[in-house]
Amino acid sequence: MSLSQFEVLGKLGEGAFATVFKVLRKSDNEIYAMKKVKFGPLSAKEKENALNEVRIMASFEHPNIISFKEAFFDDGTCLCIITELAEGGDLLAQIESHKKMRTKFNEIDIWDYLIQTCRGLQSLHSNRILHRDIKVIAK
């Protein structure tokens, strides 16, 4: 697998060491999210953590956790992690949208987000996995 097999459709977000893109995989015309982790500036421990994230994601499947599809190195400088795309964005984006529009969540959606989060966390915790960057995906 290589980056040439994907078409970048847009940037979804950016952190200190990674950028997330919306991508189209050319072989099946499916839309995914691609997290590009810049390996160059990372310490050995940070590189180990990034690879460990891939191993955990690849071994885990749950309806309330974004699914892993594949991972590969792009020219040896970036680790590319392909996952399911949450079209509705995460909860923070929904909160920002409500703030901007001066609207509120309805109670049913709040309960739905809470229950989905608890189910995903329960599954991780029962497998002795601690997640340090939880994002709730909006519908």
Buried (B, 14 or more C-beta within 10 A) or exposed (E): BEBEBBBEBEEBBEEEBBBBBBBBBEEEEEBBBBBBBBBEEBEEEBBEEBBEBBEBBBEBEEEBBBEBBBBBBBEEEBBBBBBBBBEEBBBEBBEEEEEEEEEEBEEEEEEBBEEBBEBBBEBBEEEEEEEEEEBBBBE
